[in-house]
Amino acid sequence: MTDKKPFDKEHPTKIPFEELIKLINQKCDYKFAIVDNEVDEELIALAKKEGVDLKGYKHVIEISGIRHSEKRHGKQSKDREPLSIEDYLLVPFIIRNRDKVSVSTSKSKRHKMNLLVYEKQIGLNYYYVEEIRTGNKSLAFQTMYKRATKNPSEEGL
């Protein structure tokens, strides 16, 4: 019997979003979830200004993206406000009810990525970042983190 690779991209498995979140700390085959099959008109218009047509795109999350975020911003990280499983479950809400969204470009040494950066205040400030993947017409989970809300009276100090 051969040992399966943790991420078998040759045979991806679509699973429900809530099930994907439960797999964060487990070894499993390559898994993904579709968070939303449609991109709203505001995102389409915003991306069009940057030369990207988002018609026909969908919001997706891969288990590898969540694991990456968990390592950098989860319980084992040094973040002051580490992410919990409950925070990941807020992703669909953040996408649909964002306070702000912007297009950004990541200039890594390996390749350039167009990103959507969502902001939502739910007690804390949540930041959710998606990579615009033109090859498979998807907006894929890149990272997520949260920060304490600044008190307006402390800003001048």
DSSP file (Angstrom, degrees, kcal/mol; ACC not computed):
  #  RESIDUE AA STRUCTURE BP1 BP2  ACC     N-H-->O    O-->H-N    N-H-->O    O-->H-N    TCO  KAPPA ALPHA  PHI   PSI    X-CA   Y-CA   Z-CA
    1    1 A M              0   0    0      0, 0.0     2,-0.3     0, 0.0     0, 0.0   0.000 360.0 360.0 360.0 131.8    0.0    0.0    0.0
    2    2 A T        -     0   0    0      1,-0.0     2,-0.5     0, 0.0     0, 0.0  -0.631 360.0-114.9 -91.7 149.2    1.4    3.4   -1.0
    3    3 A D        -     0   0    0     -2,-0.3     2,-0.1     1,-0.0    -1,-0.0  -0.690  32.8-126.2 -82.0 128.1    1.3    6.4    1.3
    4    4 A K        -     0   0    0     -2,-0.5    -1,-0.0     1,-0.1     4,-0.0  -0.444  21.3-114.0 -73.6 145.4   -0.9    9.2   -0.1
    5    5 A K        -     0   0    0     -2,-0.1     3,-0.3     1,-0.1    25,-0.2  -0.519  22.4-123.6 -72.0 146.4    0.5   12.7   -0.5
    6    6 A P  S    S+     0   0    0      0, 0.0     2,-0.5     0, 0.0    22,-0.2   0.851 104.3  35.9 -61.3 -33.3   -1.2   15.2    1.7
    7    7 A F        -     0   0    0     22,-0.2     2,-1.1    23,-0.1    22,-0.1  -0.885  67.8-179.0-125.4 100.3   -2.1   17.4   -1.3
    8    8 A D    >   +     0   0    0     -2,-0.5     3,-1.5    -3,-0.3    21,-0.0  -0.759   2.1 177.8 -98.8  87.8   -3.0   15.4   -4.4
    9    9 A K  T 3  S+     0   0    0     -2,-1.1    -1,-0.2     1,-0.3    20,-0.0   0.636  74.5  69.3 -68.6 -13.2   -3.7   18.2   -6.9
   10   10 A E  T 3  S+     0   0    0      1,-0.3    -1,-0.3    -3,-0.1    -2,-0.0   0.782 111.9  29.4 -72.8 -25.6   -4.4   15.6   -9.6
   11   11 A H  S <  S-     0   0    0     -3,-1.5    -1,-0.3     2,-0.0    -3,-0.2  -0.521  81.6-176.6-133.8  66.3   -7.6   14.5   -7.9
   12   12 A P        -     0   0    0      0, 0.0     2,-0.5     0, 0.0    19,-0.2  -0.310  14.6-145.0 -65.5 149.5   -9.0   17.5   -6.0
   13   13 A T  E     -a   31   0A   0     17,-1.4    19,-2.1    16,-0.0     2,-0.5  -0.968   2.4-144.3-121.1 121.4  -12.1   16.9   -3.9
   14   14 A K  E     +a   32   0A   0     -2,-0.5    19,-0.2    17,-0.2    17,-0.0  -0.715  29.9 168.8 -83.2 128.7  -14.8   19.5   -3.5
   15   15 A I        -     0   0    0     17,-2.4    19,-0.3    -2,-0.5     5,-0.1  -0.900  42.2 -78.8-133.6 163.7  -16.3   19.4   -0.1
   16   16 A P    >>  -     0   0    0      0, 0.0     4,-1.9     0, 0.0     3,-0.5  -0.338  43.0-117.6 -62.4 146.5  -18.7   21.7    1.9
   17   17 A F  H 3> S+     0   0    0     17,-0.3     4,-1.8     1,-0.2     3,-0.1   0.882 113.2  52.7 -52.5 -47.5  -17.0   24.8    3.4
   18   18 A E  H 3> S+     0   0    0      1,-0.2     4,-1.2     2,-0.2    -1,-0.2   0.852 108.7  51.0 -61.9 -35.2  -17.8   23.9    7.0
   19   19 A E  H <> S+     0   0    0     -3,-0.5     4,-0.6     1,-0.2    -1,-0.2   0.876 106.1  55.7 -68.7 -37.7  -16.2   20.4    6.4
   20   20 A L  H >< S+     0   0    0     -4,-1.9     3,-1.4     1,-0.2    -2,-0.2   0.911 103.5  54.1 -60.1 -43.9  -13.1   22.0    5.0
   21   21 A I  H >< S+     0   0    0     -4,-1.8     3,-1.4     1,-0.3    -1,-0.2   0.859 101.7  58.9 -60.9 -36.4  -12.6   24.1    8.1
   22   22 A K  H 3< S+     0   0    0     -4,-1.2     3,-0.4     1,-0.3    -1,-0.3   0.686  98.5  61.3 -66.7 -17.1  -12.7   21.0   10.3
   23   23 A L  T X<  +     0   0    0     -3,-1.4     3,-1.9    -4,-0.6    -1,-0.3   0.377  69.0 108.9 -91.3   4.4   -9.7   19.6    8.3
   24   24 A I  T <  S+     0   0    0     -3,-1.4    -1,-0.2     1,-0.3    -2,-0.1   0.880  88.2  31.1 -50.6 -48.0   -7.3   22.4    9.3
   25   25 A N  T 3  S+     0   0    0     -3,-0.4     2,-0.3     2,-0.1    -1,-0.3   0.153 106.0  90.8-101.6  19.8   -5.1   20.3   11.6
   26   26 A Q  S <  S-     0   0    0     -3,-1.9     2,-0.4     0, 0.0    -3,-0.0  -0.872  77.5-116.8-116.6 148.8   -5.6   16.9    9.9
   27   27 A K        +     0   0    0     -2,-0.3     2,-0.3   -20,-0.0    -2,-0.1  -0.691  54.2 148.5 -77.9 129.4   -3.5   15.2    7.2
   28   28 A C        -     0   0    0     -2,-0.4     3,-0.1   -22,-0.2   -20,-0.0  -0.970  48.5 -85.3-155.5 167.3   -5.8   14.8    4.1
   29   29 A D  S    S-     0   0    0     -2,-0.3     2,-0.2     1,-0.2   -22,-0.2  -0.220  72.2 -64.7 -67.9 168.6   -5.9   14.7    0.4
   30   30 A Y        +     0   0    0    -25,-0.2   -17,-1.4   -19,-0.1     2,-0.3  -0.395  68.5 177.2 -58.4 121.2   -6.1   18.0   -1.6
   31   31 A K  E     +a   13   0A   0    -19,-0.2    32,-2.3    -2,-0.2    33,-0.4  -0.950  12.2 175.3-132.1 150.0   -9.5   19.5   -0.7
   32   32 A F  E     -aB  14  62A   0    -19,-2.1   -17,-2.4    -2,-0.3     2,-0.4  -0.967  12.9-151.9-146.9 162.9  -11.2   22.7   -1.7
   33   33 A A  E     - B   0  61A   0     28,-2.7    28,-2.5    -2,-0.3     2,-0.7  -0.991  18.1-129.9-135.9 144.5  -14.6   24.4   -1.1
   34   34 A I  E     - B   0  60A   0     -2,-0.4   -17,-0.3   -19,-0.3    26,-0.3  -0.865  20.8-175.0 -91.8 118.8  -16.6   26.9   -3.1
   35   35 A V  E    S-     0   0A   0     24,-2.2     2,-0.3    -2,-0.7    -1,-0.2   0.874  72.8  -1.7 -80.9 -40.1  -17.6   29.7   -0.8
   36   36 A D  E     - B   0  59A   0     23,-1.3    23,-2.7     1,-0.0    -1,-0.3  -0.957  54.4-150.5-154.9 132.3  -19.7   31.5   -3.3
   37   37 A N  S    S+     0   0    0     -2,-0.3     2,-0.4    21,-0.2    19,-0.1   0.547  81.0  57.5 -80.7  -7.6  -20.4   30.8   -7.0
   38   38 A E        -     0   0    0     21,-0.1     2,-0.5    17,-0.0    21,-0.2  -0.943  66.8-144.7-129.9 147.8  -20.9   34.5   -7.9
   39   39 A V        -     0   0    0     -2,-0.4    17,-0.1    18,-0.3    18,-0.1  -0.924  33.1-120.0-105.6 131.5  -18.9   37.6   -7.7
   40   40 A D     >  -     0   0    0     -2,-0.5     4,-1.9     1,-0.1     3,-0.4  -0.218  22.4-107.6 -73.4 164.0  -20.9   40.7   -6.9
   41   41 A E  H  > S+     0   0    0      1,-0.2     4,-2.6     2,-0.2     5,-0.2   0.813 115.4  58.9 -61.9 -35.0  -21.1   43.8   -9.2
   42   42 A E  H  > S+     0   0    0      1,-0.2     4,-2.4     2,-0.2    -1,-0.2   0.921 108.6  45.1 -62.5 -43.2  -19.0   46.0   -6.9
   43   43 A L  H  > S+     0   0    0     -3,-0.4     4,-2.6     2,-0.2     5,-0.3   0.897 111.8  52.5 -66.4 -40.0  -16.1   43.6   -7.1
   44   44 A I  H  X S+     0   0    0     -4,-1.9     4,-1.9     1,-0.2    10,-0.2   0.929 112.7  44.8 -60.8 -45.2  -16.5   43.2  -10.9
   45   45 A A  H  X S+     0   0    0     -4,-2.6     4,-1.3     2,-0.2    -2,-0.2   0.903 113.3  50.3 -66.7 -41.4  -16.4   47.0  -11.3
   46   46 A L  H  X S+     0   0    0     -4,-2.4     4,-0.6     1,-0.2     3,-0.3   0.930 113.6  44.2 -62.7 -46.9  -13.4   47.4   -9.0
   47   47 A A  H ><>S+     0   0    0     -4,-2.6     5,-2.4     1,-0.2     3,-1.0   0.837 105.3  62.9 -68.6 -32.5  -11.4   44.8  -10.7
   48   48 A K  H ><5S+     0   0    0     -4,-1.9     3,-1.6     1,-0.3    -1,-0.2   0.866  96.2  59.1 -61.7 -35.3  -12.3   46.1  -14.2
   49   49 A K  H 3<5S+     0   0    0     -4,-1.3    -1,-0.3    -3,-0.3    -2,-0.2   0.785 106.7  48.6 -61.4 -26.7  -10.5   49.3  -13.3
   50   50 A E  T <<5S-     0   0    0     -3,-1.0    -1,-0.3    -4,-0.6    -2,-0.2   0.342 126.7-102.2 -95.1   4.7   -7.4   47.2  -12.8
   51   51 A G  T < 5S+     0   0    0     -3,-1.6     2,-0.5     1,-0.2    -3,-0.2   0.668  83.7 122.2  86.2  17.5   -7.9   45.5  -16.2
   52   52 A V      < -     0   0    0     -5,-2.4     2,-0.7    -8,-0.1    -1,-0.2  -0.959  50.7-150.2-117.9 128.2   -9.3   42.2  -14.8
   53   53 A D        -     0   0    0     -2,-0.5    -9,-0.1     1,-0.1    -8,-0.1  -0.861  12.4-176.9 -97.8 112.6  -12.7   40.9  -15.8
   54   54 A L    >   +     0   0    0     -2,-0.7     3,-2.0   -10,-0.2   -15,-0.2   0.301  35.4 130.9 -93.9   8.8  -14.2   38.9  -12.9
   55   55 A K  T 3  S+     0   0    0      1,-0.3     3,-0.1   -11,-0.1    -2,-0.1  -0.446  77.9  17.7 -64.0 131.7  -17.4   37.7  -14.7
   56   56 A G  T 3  S+     0   0    0      1,-0.3    -1,-0.3    -2,-0.2     2,-0.1   0.447  96.9 131.2  86.4   0.9  -17.9   34.0  -14.2
   57   57 A Y    <   -     0   0    0     -3,-2.0     2,-0.3    81,-0.1    -1,-0.3  -0.400  39.3-157.8 -81.6 162.7  -15.4   33.8  -11.3
   58   58 A K  E     - c   0 138A   0     79,-1.0    81,-3.0   -20,-0.1     2,-0.5  -0.964  21.7-112.9-137.5 155.5  -16.2   32.1   -8.0
   59   59 A H  E     +Bc  36 139A   0    -23,-2.7   -24,-2.2    -2,-0.3   -23,-1.3  -0.787  43.3 176.9 -88.5 125.4  -14.8   32.4   -4.4
   60   60 A V  E     -Bc  34 140A   0     79,-2.6    81,-1.9    -2,-0.5     2,-0.4  -0.921  20.8-157.7-131.0 156.7  -12.9   29.3   -3.4
   61   61 A I  E     -B   33   0A   0    -28,-2.5   -28,-2.7    -2,-0.3     2,-0.4  -1.000   7.7-159.7-132.9 131.8  -10.8   28.1   -0.4
   62   62 A E  E >>  -B   32   0A   0     -2,-0.4     4,-1.7   -30,-0.2     3,-0.7  -0.853  26.9-124.8-107.7 147.0   -8.2   25.4   -0.5
   63   63 A I  H 3> S+     0   0    0    -32,-2.3     4,-2.3    -2,-0.4     5,-0.2   0.839 111.4  59.8 -59.4 -32.4   -7.1   23.6    2.7
   64   64 A S  H 3> S+     0   0    0    -33,-0.4     4,-2.1     1,-0.2    -1,-0.2   0.873 103.0  51.7 -65.0 -35.9   -3.5   24.5    1.9
   65   65 A G  H <> S+     0   0    0     -3,-0.7     4,-2.2     2,-0.2    -1,-0.2   0.897 110.2  48.0 -66.2 -41.0   -4.4   28.2    2.0
   66   66 A I  H  X S+     0   0    0     -4,-1.7     4,-2.7     2,-0.2    -2,-0.2   0.907 110.6  51.4 -66.9 -40.8   -6.1   27.8    5.4
   67   67 A R  H  X S+     0   0    0     -4,-2.3     4,-2.2     2,-0.2    -2,-0.2   0.908 108.9  51.5 -62.4 -40.8   -3.1   25.9    6.7
   68   68 A H  H  X S+     0   0    0     -4,-2.1     4,-1.8     1,-0.2    -2,-0.2   0.943 113.0  44.7 -59.2 -47.9   -0.8   28.7    5.5
   69   69 A S  H  X S+     0   0    0     -4,-2.2     4,-3.2     1,-0.2     5,-0.3   0.878 110.1  55.6 -64.6 -38.5   -2.9   31.3    7.3
   70   70 A E  H  X S+     0   0    0     -4,-2.7     4,-1.8     1,-0.2     6,-0.3   0.888 107.6  49.0 -62.7 -39.9   -3.1   29.1   10.4
   71   71 A K  H  < S+     0   0    0     -4,-2.2    -1,-0.2     1,-0.2    -2,-0.2   0.890 120.7  35.4 -66.5 -39.1    0.7   28.9   10.7
   72   72 A R  H  < S+     0   0    0     -4,-1.8     6,-0.3    -5,-0.2    -2,-0.2   0.796 138.8  13.1 -86.8 -29.4    1.2   32.6   10.3
   73   73 A H  H  < S+     0   0    0     -4,-3.2    10,-3.3    -5,-0.2    -3,-0.2   0.287 103.5  97.5-133.8   9.7   -1.9   34.0   12.1
   74   74 A G  S >< S-     0   0    0     -4,-1.8     3,-1.6    -5,-0.3     5,-0.3  -0.014  93.1 -68.4 -90.3-164.3   -3.3   31.0   14.1
   75   75 A K  T 3  S+     0   0    0      8,-0.4    -4,-0.1     1,-0.3     9,-0.1   0.804 131.0  50.2 -58.3 -34.1   -3.1   29.8   17.7
   76   76 A Q  T 3  S+     0   0    0     -6,-0.3    -1,-0.3     2,-0.0    -5,-0.1   0.501  96.3  92.1 -85.6  -3.5    0.6   28.8   17.4
   77   77 A S  S <  S-     0   0    0     -3,-1.6    -4,-0.1    -7,-0.3    -5,-0.1  -0.201  84.7-117.3 -82.3 177.8    1.6   32.2   15.8
   78   78 A K        +     0   0    0     -6,-0.3    -5,-0.1     3,-0.1    -1,-0.1   0.258  68.1 132.1 -98.4  10.6    2.9   35.3   17.6
   79   79 A D        -     0   0    0     -5,-0.3    68,-0.1    -7,-0.2    -6,-0.0  -0.336  60.1-136.8 -61.7 142.5   -0.1   37.4   16.6
   80   80 A R  S    S+     0   0    0      1,-0.3    -1,-0.1    66,-0.1    67,-0.1   0.817 104.7  36.4 -68.1 -29.8   -1.7   39.3   19.4
   81   81 A E  S    S-     0   0    0     65,-0.4    65,-0.5    67,-0.0    -1,-0.3  -0.705  88.6-165.1-122.0  77.1   -5.1   38.3   18.0
   82   82 A P        -     0   0    0      0, 0.0    -8,-0.3     0, 0.0    -7,-0.1  -0.283  23.2-108.1 -67.2 149.3   -4.7   34.8   16.7
   83   83 A L        -     0   0    0    -10,-3.3    -8,-0.4   -14,-0.2     2,-0.3  -0.423  31.3-161.4 -73.7 148.9   -7.3   33.3   14.4
   84   84 A S    >>  -     0   0    0    -10,-0.1     4,-1.3    -2,-0.1     3,-0.6  -0.772  37.0-101.3-119.8 170.1   -9.7   30.5   15.6
   85   85 A I  H 3> S+     0   0    0     -2,-0.3     4,-1.4     1,-0.2     3,-0.2   0.880 123.3  59.3 -58.9 -37.3  -11.7   28.1   13.6
   86   86 A E  H 34 S+     0   0    0      1,-0.2     4,-0.4     2,-0.2    -1,-0.2   0.841  99.7  57.4 -60.9 -33.5  -14.8   30.3   14.3
   87   87 A D  H X4 S+     0   0    0     -3,-0.6     3,-1.4     1,-0.2     4,-0.2   0.901 102.7  53.0 -64.8 -41.1  -12.9   33.2   12.5
   88   88 A Y  H >< S+     0   0    0     -4,-1.3     3,-1.7     1,-0.3    -1,-0.2   0.853 100.6  61.7 -63.2 -32.9  -12.5   31.1    9.3
   89   89 A L  T 3< S+     0   0    0     -4,-1.4     4,-0.3     1,-0.3    -1,-0.3   0.659  93.3  66.2 -67.9 -13.6  -16.3   30.5    9.3
   90   90 A L  T <> S+     0   0    0     -3,-1.4     4,-2.7    -4,-0.4     3,-0.3   0.571  73.1  96.7 -80.0  -9.9  -16.8   34.2    9.0
   91   91 A V  H <> S+     0   0    0     -3,-1.7     4,-2.5    -4,-0.2     5,-0.2   0.898  82.4  46.8 -52.2 -52.3  -15.2   34.3    5.5
   92   92 A P  H  > S+     0   0    0      0, 0.0     4,-2.0     0, 0.0    -1,-0.2   0.901 114.6  49.1 -58.4 -38.2  -18.5   34.1    3.5
   93   93 A F  H  > S+     0   0    0     -4,-0.3     4,-2.4    -3,-0.3    -2,-0.2   0.909 110.9  49.6 -64.8 -43.0  -20.0   36.9    5.8
   94   94 A I  H  < S+     0   0    0     -4,-2.7     4,-0.4     2,-0.2    -1,-0.2   0.909 110.6  50.3 -63.6 -42.8  -16.8   39.1    5.3
   95   95 A I  H >< S+     0   0    0     -4,-2.5     3,-0.5    -5,-0.2    -1,-0.2   0.934 119.3  36.0 -60.5 -46.9  -17.0   38.7    1.5
   96   96 A R  H 3< S+     0   0    0     -4,-2.0    -2,-0.2    -5,-0.2    -1,-0.2   0.764 127.9  34.2 -80.4 -26.5  -20.7   39.6    1.3
   97   97 A N  T 3< S+     0   0    0     -4,-2.4    -1,-0.2    -5,-0.2    -2,-0.2  -0.064  81.0 155.4-122.9  32.0  -20.7   42.3    4.0
   98   98 A R    <   -     0   0    0     -3,-0.5    22,-0.2    -4,-0.4     3,-0.1  -0.159  39.6-149.3 -60.3 151.4  -17.3   43.9    3.8
   99   99 A D  S    S+     0   0    0     20,-2.9     2,-0.3     1,-0.4    21,-0.2   0.769  83.2   1.5 -85.9 -32.6  -16.7   47.4    5.0
  100  100 A K  E     -D  119   0A   0     19,-1.6    19,-2.7     2,-0.0    -1,-0.4  -0.991  60.2-171.7-153.9 149.0  -14.0   48.0    2.4
  101  101 A V  E     +D  118   0A   0     -2,-0.3     2,-0.3    17,-0.2    17,-0.2  -0.991  10.1 176.3-143.8 142.6  -12.4   46.1   -0.5
  102  102 A S  E     -D  117   0A   0     15,-1.8    15,-2.9    -2,-0.3     2,-0.5  -0.963  28.4-120.5-142.0 159.2   -9.4   47.1   -2.6
  103  103 A V  E     +D  116   0A   0     -2,-0.3     2,-0.3    13,-0.2    13,-0.2  -0.864  36.0 174.8-100.4 135.0   -7.2   45.6   -5.3
  104  104 A S  E     -D  115   0A   0     11,-2.5    11,-3.4    -2,-0.5     2,-0.5  -0.897  24.4-133.9-134.4 162.1   -3.6   45.1   -4.6
  105  105 A T  E     -D  114   0A   0     -2,-0.3     2,-0.5     9,-0.2     9,-0.2  -0.984  11.3-150.2-122.9 126.5   -0.6   43.6   -6.4
  106  106 A S  E     -D  113   0A   0      7,-3.0     7,-2.0    -2,-0.5     2,-0.6  -0.820   5.5-163.2 -92.7 128.6    1.9   41.3   -4.6
  107  107 A K  E     +D  112   0A   0     -2,-0.5     5,-0.2     5,-0.2     2,-0.1  -0.625  22.4 167.0-112.5  71.6    5.3   41.5   -6.1
  108  108 A S        -     0   0    0      3,-1.1    -2,-0.0    -2,-0.6     0, 0.0  -0.338  49.5-109.8 -78.4 167.7    7.0   38.4   -4.8
  109  109 A K  S    S+     0   0    0      1,-0.2     3,-0.1    -2,-0.1    -1,-0.1   0.803 116.3  46.5 -67.1 -28.8   10.2   37.1   -6.2
  110  110 A R  S    S-     0   0    0      1,-0.3     2,-0.3     0, 0.0    -1,-0.2   0.918 125.1 -22.6 -83.9 -45.1    8.5   34.2   -7.8
  111  111 A H        -     0   0    0      2,-0.0    -3,-1.1    -5,-0.0     2,-0.4  -0.993  59.0-104.3-163.7 160.6    5.5   35.8   -9.5
  112  112 A K  E     -D  107   0A   0     -2,-0.3     2,-0.4    -5,-0.2    -5,-0.2  -0.751  35.9-168.8 -91.9 134.9    3.2   38.8   -9.5
  113  113 A M  E     -D  106   0A   0     -7,-2.0    -7,-3.0    -2,-0.4     2,-0.5  -0.976  18.8-138.9-126.4 137.9   -0.3   38.3   -8.1
  114  114 A N  E     -D  105   0A   0     18,-0.5    18,-3.0    -2,-0.4     2,-0.3  -0.827  32.1-168.6 -89.4 133.5   -3.4   40.4   -8.2
  115  115 A L  E     -DE 104 131A   0    -11,-3.4   -11,-2.5    -2,-0.5     2,-0.5  -0.895  23.9-144.3-125.7 150.8   -5.2   40.4   -4.8
  116  116 A L  E     -DE 103 130A   0     14,-2.6    14,-2.5    -2,-0.3     2,-0.6  -0.974  19.0-160.1-108.7 128.6   -8.5   41.5   -3.4
  117  117 A V  E     -DE 102 129A   0    -15,-2.9   -15,-1.8    -2,-0.5     2,-0.3  -0.943   6.7-166.2-115.2 115.0   -8.2   42.7    0.2
  118  118 A Y  E     -DE 101 128A   0     10,-3.2    10,-2.0    -2,-0.6     2,-0.4  -0.767   1.8-164.5 -99.9 143.3  -11.4   42.8    2.2
  119  119 A E  E     +DE 100 127A   0    -19,-2.7   -20,-2.9    -2,-0.3   -19,-1.6  -0.993  12.6 168.0-127.2 137.4  -11.8   44.6    5.5
  120  120 A K  E     - E   0 126A   0      6,-2.1     6,-3.5    -2,-0.4     2,-0.7  -0.967  25.6-143.1-149.1 130.5  -14.6   44.1    8.0
  121  121 A Q  E     + E   0 125A   0     -2,-0.3     4,-0.2     4,-0.2     2,-0.2  -0.855  30.3 157.4 -95.9 118.3  -15.0   45.2   11.6
  122  122 A I  S    S-     0   0    0      2,-2.9     2,-2.1    -2,-0.7     3,-0.1  -0.677  89.1 -55.5-133.8  75.9  -16.7   42.6   13.8
  123  123 A G  S    S+     0   0    0     -2,-0.2    26,-0.3     3,-0.0     2,-0.2  -0.454 140.5  40.3  78.1 -64.1  -15.5   43.7   17.2
  124  124 A L  S    S-     0   0    0     -2,-2.1    -2,-2.9    24,-0.1     2,-0.6  -0.605 102.8 -97.9-101.6 168.5  -11.9   43.4   15.8
  125  125 A N  E     -EF 121 147A   0     22,-2.9    22,-2.5    -4,-0.2     2,-0.4  -0.827  40.0-158.9 -90.4 119.8  -10.8   44.4   12.3
  126  126 A Y  E     -EF 120 146A   0     -6,-3.5    -6,-2.1    -2,-0.6     2,-0.5  -0.806   5.8-164.4 -99.4 139.3  -10.7   41.4   10.0
  127  127 A Y  E     -EF 119 145A   0     18,-3.1    18,-2.2    -2,-0.4     2,-0.4  -0.992   6.5-177.0-125.0 124.9   -8.6   41.3    6.9
  128  128 A Y  E     -EF 118 144A   0    -10,-2.0   -10,-3.2    -2,-0.5     2,-0.5  -0.988   6.9-163.3-124.5 128.2   -9.3   38.6    4.3
  129  129 A V  E     -EF 117 143A   0     14,-2.8    13,-3.2    -2,-0.4    14,-1.3  -0.942   4.7-171.8-120.4 130.0   -7.1   38.4    1.1
  130  130 A E  E     -EF 116 141A   0    -14,-2.5   -14,-2.6    -2,-0.5     2,-0.4  -0.938  19.2-134.0-118.5 142.2   -8.0   36.5   -2.1
  131  131 A E  E     -EF 115 140A   0      9,-3.3     9,-2.4    -2,-0.4     2,-0.8  -0.798  20.1-130.5 -90.2 133.4   -5.7   35.9   -5.1
  132  132 A I  E     - F   0 139A   0    -18,-3.0     2,-0.8    -2,-0.4   -18,-0.5  -0.774  25.3-168.0 -85.0 110.3   -7.3   36.5   -8.5
  133  133 A R  E   > - F   0 138A   0      5,-3.0     5,-2.0    -2,-0.8     4,-0.3  -0.871  11.6-177.7-105.3 105.1   -6.6   33.4  -10.5
  134  134 A T  T   5S+     0   0    0     -2,-0.8     3,-0.4     3,-0.2    -1,-0.2   0.781  74.2  68.0 -74.3 -27.0   -7.3   34.0  -14.2
  135  135 A G  T   5S+     0   0    0      1,-0.2    -1,-0.2     3,-0.1    -2,-0.0   0.898 119.2  17.4 -61.8 -43.5   -6.5   30.4  -15.2
  136  136 A N  T   5S-     0   0    0     -3,-0.2    -1,-0.2     2,-0.1    -2,-0.2   0.161 105.9-116.3-116.4  18.0   -9.4   28.8  -13.5
  137  137 A K  T   5 +     0   0    0     -3,-0.4   -79,-1.0    -4,-0.3     2,-0.3   0.928  68.4 134.0  49.1  57.8  -11.5   31.9  -13.0
  138  138 A S  E   < -cF  58 133A   0     -5,-2.0    -5,-3.0   -81,-0.2     2,-0.7  -0.964  57.6-140.9-136.0 154.5  -11.4   31.8   -9.2
  139  139 A L  E     -cF  59 132A   0    -81,-3.0   -79,-2.6    -2,-0.3     2,-0.4  -0.948  38.2-162.0-109.2 104.5  -10.8   34.1   -6.3
  140  140 A A  E     -cF  60 131A   0     -9,-2.4    -9,-3.3    -2,-0.7   -79,-0.2  -0.743  24.2-100.8-104.9 137.2   -8.8   31.9   -3.9
  141  141 A F  E     + F   0 130A   0    -81,-1.9   -11,-0.2    -2,-0.4   -79,-0.2  -0.243  42.3 168.3 -47.8 124.4   -8.1   32.3   -0.2
  142  142 A Q  E     -     0   0A   0    -13,-3.2     2,-0.3     1,-0.5   -12,-0.2   0.771  58.9 -36.7-107.5 -52.7   -4.6   33.8    0.2
  143  143 A T  E     - F   0 129A   0    -14,-1.3   -14,-2.8   -75,-0.1    -1,-0.5  -0.973  47.0-154.6-163.4 170.5   -4.5   34.7    3.9
  144  144 A M  E     + F   0 128A   0     -2,-0.3     2,-0.3   -16,-0.2   -16,-0.2  -0.979  19.0 158.8-152.2 142.8   -6.6   36.1    6.7
  145  145 A Y  E     - F   0 127A   0    -18,-2.2   -18,-3.1    -2,-0.3     2,-0.3  -0.972  22.1-141.6-156.7 168.4   -5.8   37.9    9.9
  146  146 A K  E     - F   0 126A   0    -65,-0.5   -65,-0.4    -2,-0.3     2,-0.3  -0.977  10.3-167.3-137.9 151.9   -7.3   40.2   12.5
  147  147 A R  E     - F   0 125A   0    -22,-2.5   -22,-2.9    -2,-0.3     3,-0.0  -0.950  33.7 -93.5-135.4 153.5   -6.2   43.2   14.5
  148  148 A A        -     0   0    0     -2,-0.3     2,-0.3   -24,-0.2   -24,-0.1  -0.364  46.0-109.1 -64.0 145.5   -7.5   45.1   17.5
  149  149 A T        -     0   0    0    -26,-0.3     2,-0.3     1,-0.1    -1,-0.1  -0.614  32.8-122.0 -76.5 132.0   -9.7   48.1   16.7
  150  150 A K        -     0   0    0     -2,-0.3    -1,-0.1     1,-0.1     5,-0.0  -0.561  19.3-124.1 -76.9 138.7   -8.0   51.4   17.4
  151  151 A N    >>  -     0   0    0     -2,-0.3     3,-2.3     1,-0.1     4,-0.7  -0.720  14.9-138.5 -80.2 122.0   -9.7   53.6   19.8
  152  152 A P  G >4 S+     0   0    0      0, 0.0     3,-0.7     0, 0.0     4,-0.4   0.803 102.2  58.9 -53.8 -30.8  -10.3   57.0   18.1
  153  153 A S  G 34 S+     0   0    0      1,-0.2     3,-0.2     2,-0.1    -2,-0.0   0.693 104.9  51.0 -72.5 -17.7   -9.3   58.8   21.3
  154  154 A E  G X4 S+     0   0    0     -3,-2.3     3,-1.5     1,-0.2    -1,-0.2   0.575  85.2  87.7 -93.5  -9.9   -5.9   57.1   21.3
  155  155 A E  T << S+     0   0    0     -3,-0.7    -1,-0.2    -4,-0.7    -2,-0.1   0.806  86.5  50.8 -63.5 -31.7   -4.9   58.0   17.7
  156  156 A G  T 3         0   0    0     -4,-0.4    -1,-0.3     1,-0.2    -2,-0.1   0.505 360.0 360.0 -83.6  -3.1   -3.4   61.4   18.6
  157  157 A L    <         0   0    0     -3,-1.5    -1,-0.2    -4,-0.0    -2,-0.1   0.459 360.0 360.0 -81.8 360.0   -1.2   60.0   21.3
